[in-house]
Amino acid sequence: MEIREIFARNLRRARQAQGLSQEDLAHKAEIDRTYVSSLERGIYSPTIEVVERLAIALGIETADLIRR
């Protein structure tokens, strides 16, 4: 499994575990909702800054989003 797929899976699981919609997460991370959707589908690879912003918004460690 590629790192982009791992990130996409972990992002979706973390978001859903907290009961957040893509829009809620996007608002908290100050990014566009369509970008969150694209990240969760593995269409885009995020910058490390975006990974950090998402982790902070989710209240998890940044590494949790890329852990296999």
C-alpha positions in Angstrom: 0.0 0.0 0.0 1.4 3.4 -0.9 1.9 6.2 1.6 -0.9 8.2 0.0 -3.4 5.4 0.5 -2.2 4.9 4.1 -2.7 8.6 4.8 -6.1 8.6 3.1 -7.3 5.7 5.2 -6.0 7.0 8.4 -7.4 10.5 7.8 -10.9 9.1 7.1 -10.8 6.8 10.1 -9.7 9.5 12.5 -12.3 12.0 11.2 -15.1 9.5 11.4 -14.0 8.3 14.9 -14.6 11.8 16.1 -17.9 12.1 14.3 -16.7 15.0 12.1 -17.9 15.7 8.6 -15.4 16.6 6.0 -16.7 20.1 6.2 -16.2 20.2 10.0 -12.6 19.0 9.6 -11.9 21.4 6.8 -13.1 24.3 8.9 -11.0 23.3 11.9 -7.9 22.8 9.8 -8.6 25.9 7.7 -8.6 24.1 4.4 -11.2 23.6 1.7 -13.7 20.8 2.1 -13.2 19.5 -1.4 -9.5 19.2 -0.6 -10.3 17.0 2.4 -12.4 14.9 0.2 -9.6 14.6 -2.4 -7.1 13.7 0.4 -9.4 10.9 1.7 -9.8 9.5 -1.8 -6.0 9.5 -2.4 -6.2 11.9 -5.3 -3.8 14.5 -3.8 -0.7 14.2 -1.6 -0.7 16.8 1.2 2.2 18.9 2.2 3.7 18.2 5.6 2.2 21.5 6.8 -1.3 20.3 5.8 -0.7 16.9 7.5 0.2 18.8 10.7 -2.8 21.1 10.5 -5.1 18.1 10.0 -3.5 16.3 13.0 -3.9 19.3 15.2 -7.6 19.7 14.1 -8.2 16.1 14.9 -6.3 16.2 18.2 -3.9 13.4 17.3 -0.2 13.0 16.7 1.0 13.9 13.2 2.6 10.5 12.8 -0.8 8.8 13.4 -1.8 10.0 9.9 1.0 8.2 8.1 1.5 5.2 10.4 1.0 1.9 8.5 
